[in-house]
Amino acid sequence: MKPNRSKYLWTACIAAMAVCITMSVDAADNLGHGYVSSVTPANGECVQSTTNNGGIQFWDIAAGGTYNVTLSGIDDAADQGNDSTMQVIVHNSAGGNSCVQATSTEAGVYTFQITLTTQCLTMPIEYGTLSCNPHSPQCVPVAGCQGFGLFAQDNIGGVAGGHEGHLRTATFDESCNVTGEDTTCQGGGGSTGSITVCKYYDKNANGFQETGEPSLSGWPFCIDPLDGGTPALVTQLTGSGGCATWSNLTTPGDYVVTEANANESNWFHSTNATSLMRNANGTVHVFTNTYSAFRTWLLSATATNMAYMLSAQLAALKLDVNFNFVDGNAFDLCSNMKVNTLISTACDQLAMDGNTVAGNPTRVAQEMLKNCIDAINNNGAVVPVTPCPFSFPNPPAPCP
């Protein structure tokens, strides 16, 4: 599209939710492509594939024992499923999580063995785990067992079923038919835990709270089920520290926490350079003091020489910043950098090569920058430096 003056730029406010848990919490929002394709006993234990009335499949296993687990369809971790090994975590609220190494049997298919001693109810499987949050700028992701991976799906008809896959403790008859869930791990009186949710303004939209990113108070969160939680409120507002806590929740247990959407539609759930402009032939463009000459140069831009089109888009963005139509300190989601940094990076690319026609290796980087700047020039979203206003009905409406 031709560059224009984006006088009424749409701004997007990005907020992120952090969840601190002491029990099992639904991980459906972090499903991977892989699924639990097979579970077999290592020493003759009972295993059955069961689908409940809601269409969710479980691998029912007897308490204790050793099992061989196969994950298939892995194309979103371990070098798109081509690595020879991959880290896996079997989450277990009773006996503690187990970190094991899965071995590739073919592209996208991995197997591992897990020995269980104490376990309870459902146990999700996380694969491709890393040692730190890959969205954090302080993180250099390496394989590890600290989480930040993807949760395997269930198995419906030999393909990923769209739900979180679990190993589930069950009781069996002498023929290894499932007779019910094994809930003996809950004991007589059971135990309790708590869930804390925190809301903060993610000004660089990387999903990680960093210095200078303020907490947000007054944001509604809902829990399902409430299950005797304290306070006895399905919906809570975050406090002055941006957090809300439910305690006295039965463990182990599965709870889903959701958040309300602000009335303002520009909230989303989860930052001055000298311009060097190029002509179509790659030469440096020297601007005159006539508007008509600049306008002709701007509107004549094509992508035959990508440096020319990048120059034109850059000129338009520079004007938007200079005339305060765009905040140079706002964060651009496309390029994952501040608008001013995006401008500076584009200038560096133009200084590197001014004739990036097809086949030029620099063309790819220039085109990526051009596309991001083009999006801003055509009313694309940027994240402002300070949080946008937000409000909710009083009392708050139920969370979705």
N, C-alpha and C positions, 0 to 999 in steps of 0.2 A: 504494500500500500504506500501511497505517497505520504511523506512526512507532513504533519500539520502542527499547529500550535494548540496543544491540549490544554485549553484554558480552564476547563472544568475536569481536572483529573480526578478519577475515582480513587479513593484511598481505602486500603483494607487494614483493619486492625486485627492482629493475630494474637490470640490468647492460647495458652497451653495448660493442660491439666497434669499435675503430677500426683501419682497415687502411691501412698506408703501403706503397705499391707502387712498383716501378721497372720494371714490365712489365705485360702484359695480364692482368687478373684478371676472372673471370666476373662479370657484372653482372646475372644473371638475377633477383636479389632486388629489382631496381629497374626492372622492366619497366613501361612505360607502356601505355596503351590503343592508341596509334598503331602503325602497322606500315609497312614499306617496301613500298608497293604497286606501284612501277614504277621501273626504272632503264633509261635509254635512252642510247645514245652521242650525243655532240654532233658528232663528226667521223668517223663511220663505224667506231668501234672495236667490238670484239666484246663482246657481253653475253649471258649466258644465265642463266635461273633454274634452279637445280639443287636437288634434294632428296636428302639422303643416306639411308642405310639406317635411320638413327634417326628419320626423319621431320622433320628440321630442314632448312629451306630457306635457300639462299644465293643472292646475286646475284653470279655469277662475271663478272669483268671482266678485260680484258687489262691488264698492267702499264703504267702511264703512261696518258695520255689524259684526256679531259674527259667527264664524265657528268652527265646530268640525273636527279635523284632526286626521287621523289614520296613523301611520307608521308601516309597517310590515317588516318581514325578518331581524330584528335586532339580529345579532349574533356576532357583533364586538364592542359592547359597553354595558355598564350596566351589567357587569358580564355575557356576552354572551346572553343578553336578559332575564336574570332570576331575575334581580332586580325588586322590586315592583314599583319604580319610576325612572325617568330619566330626566335630564335637556335638554331643547330644546331652540334654538334661532331661531326666525323668523326674517330674515334679511330684513330691510326695509329702503331704501335710503331716503325716504321722511319723514316718521313719526318717524323714529328711530327704532332700533332693539327692539324686545320684547323677554324677557326671561321668559319662562313658564315651569311648571313641567308637564311631561307626566306620565300617570298612566298605568301600565301593565294590559291588559285584558286577556292575555295568554302569554306563552313563546314567546318572540320575537315580540310581538305586543303591541304598546303603543298608547294611545289617549290623546289629549290635546285640549283645547279650546282657541281660539285666538280672541280677540276683536280689530278691526282695526278702527282707526279714520281718520288718514291721511296715505295714502299709494300711491305707484306709480309703475306701470308696474309690473316687476317680483320680487318675494320675495322668495329666496331660504331658505331651512330649514336645520339647523345644529343640530345634536343630539349627545348625550353622551358627552357634553362639560365639560371641566376641567378648573380649576382655574389657571393653568400655563402650559407652554409648557412641555409635558412629556419627551422630548428629552434633556431638560436642566438638568445638574447635580444638579442645585440648586432647582429643582422642586420636591415636593412630591405631586403627582397629587391627587386632591380631586374633587368631583363633584362641578361645579360652572358654571358661565355664562360669562366667559372671552374668550370663543372660544376654539381652539385646539380640536375641535370635528370632526365629519364626516358629509358630506352633503348627504342628502337623494336623492335617484334617482327618476326618473319619473316612471310612471306606464304604461307599454305596455302589454295589454292583461292579467292583473292581476299579472304580475311579474315585477321585476326591469328591467327598459328599457335601462340602460347603460348611461343615461344622467342625468344632474342635474335636480331635480324636483323643480317646482316653483308653488306658488300661483301667479296668474296674474290678474290684474284688467282689466275688460272688460265692454263693454256696452251690454245691453240686450234689447230685445223687450218685449212686454207684456206677451209672453209665455215663457220667460227665455231662448230664443235662442240667442246665441252670435251674435252681429252685428258688433263688432270691438273691438280694444284695447281702453281702457280708458286712454287717454294721457293728460287729463285736468290738471294733477298734474304738468306738465312741465311749465304751465303758458305762458305768452306772449313771453318774451325774453329768458327764460331758465336761467340756472346758470352753472357755470363751476367749475371744480375741477382739481386735479393733481394726477399723479401716479409717485412714486419714486421707483426705483429698485436698489438694492445694491448687490454687489458680494463680497464674502470673502472666504478665504482659510480655510476650515473646517478641521483642522488638526486631530481632534478626531472623525470626521464623525458623530456627533450627531445632526446635523441640527440646531445648535444654536451658534451664534457668541460669543466667550468668549475672555477674556483678552489674548493677545498674538496671536490671529488669525487675520492676516493682511487682509485689504481690497485689492481687485484686480482691478487695473485700466486697461483700454484698452480692456474691454470685451464687445462684441457687444450684444445689446438687441434690439428687434423689438416690435412694437405695432400694433395691428390690431383691429379696424380701426384707422387711424391717426386722422380723424374727426376734422380737424382744430387745432390739437395740436401744441403747441409751445415747442421746435423748430419744424419746419415743416419737420421733418426727421422721416421716418419710422424706420430707424436703427440708434441707438446712441451707442457710446462707453462710458463705465463708466469712470468717471474722476479720479482725484488723490485720492479722498476719496472713490472710489469704487462704486459710485452711478451715476445714470442718472435719469432725471426727464422730464416728459411731463406735461405741464400745458395747461390751456385754453381748457380743455376737457369738453364736454357737460355732465351735470349731470341731472337726473340719466342716466347711460349708462353702457353697458357691453363692456369691453375691454379685450383682451387677450394679454399678454406680454410673449414673448418667448425669448430664448437666443441662440446664435450661439454655435456650437460645435468647439472646438479648433482643429487645424490640427493634433495635437498629440493625439494618441488614448488612452493614459493612464490617461486622465482627465475624471472624472465622476461627475455628478450632485448629489447633496445631498439630540495610542498614543503609576546588576550582583549578580546573586544569586548562592549560593553553592548548587550543585545538590546532592540529595539523591536518588540513583538508586536502583531498586528492581529486584530480580530474579523471575523466574517463581513460586517458592514456597513461595515468599513473604519475603525472607531474604534480608538483605542489601547486595548489590553487591560491592565487593572490587576489584577495577581495578588493574591489574598488569601493568608493564611497557612494555608489549608486545602488538603490534598492533593486532596480530592474535587472541589473547584472546578477546580483545575488539570487533573485527569484528564478531567473532562467537557469542558473547553475543548479539550484536546489531541485526544481521540478523536472530537470532533464536527466536526473540520476537514474542509472540502470545498474543491474547486478552483473553485467558482463564483466566488468572489473569490480569485484566486491569491495575494494577499497573506496571506490567512488560512492557506492550506495551507503556504505558505512559512514562515510564523511557527511553525506546529506542528512542521514538520520541523526548523527552526532550533532550537527549544526542546529537542527531543530530542537534537540533536547537541551543543548547549551543555552539557547534562547529561553526555553521554558524555565530553566533554573535561574538565569539572570533576572527574569521578570517575575520571579516568585510564583509561577504557575506550578512548579514542581519543587519540592524541598530536596535539596542536594544531599541532606543527611537522612532522608527516608531510605528504607531498605527495599531493594528490588528482588522479588521472589524468583524471577526468571534467571537472573545471573548470580543470585545468592550473594549480592554485595550491595553496599550503599550506592546511591545514584552517582555521587561524586566519584566514588571509586570506579564505577562502571565507565564514567567519562574518561578518567585517567587511563584505565586499561585500554579503552578504544584508541586513545591517542598514542599509546605505546605501540599498539599493533599497526597503526597507520605509519608511524615512524619506521617500523621494521620493514615494511614492504608496501609500496604504493601501487603495484600493478598485479593484483591477485586474480588473474583470469583462471579459467578451468585448468586443473592440474597443478596449480601452485599449492604447496603444502600449507601455506599460511592462510589460504582462503577459508578453510574450515573454521578456524578460530575467529576470523573476522566475520564470517556469516553468523556464528552463534551470537556474537556481540551485537551485530546488526539486528538480528531478530528480537533480542531483548529490548534494545533501544526503540525499535519500531513499535513494540507492544506498548511501551510507556507513551510514546508519541500519539498513539491511537487509543488513549484513555485506559491503558492497562493499570492493574492494581499495584500500588506500592504500599509498604507498611510505614505509617507515620512514626515520628520519634516518640511522641507521647500517646498514651491510650486515647482512643475515641470515647466520647460519652456513651454510657450504656444505662439502660433502665429495664425494669421488669414490672409486670402487673402487681398490684398490691391487694391481696396476698399473691405470692408468685403462683403462676399456673403450673400444673404438674409437668415434670420433664418429659420429653418425648420417649 
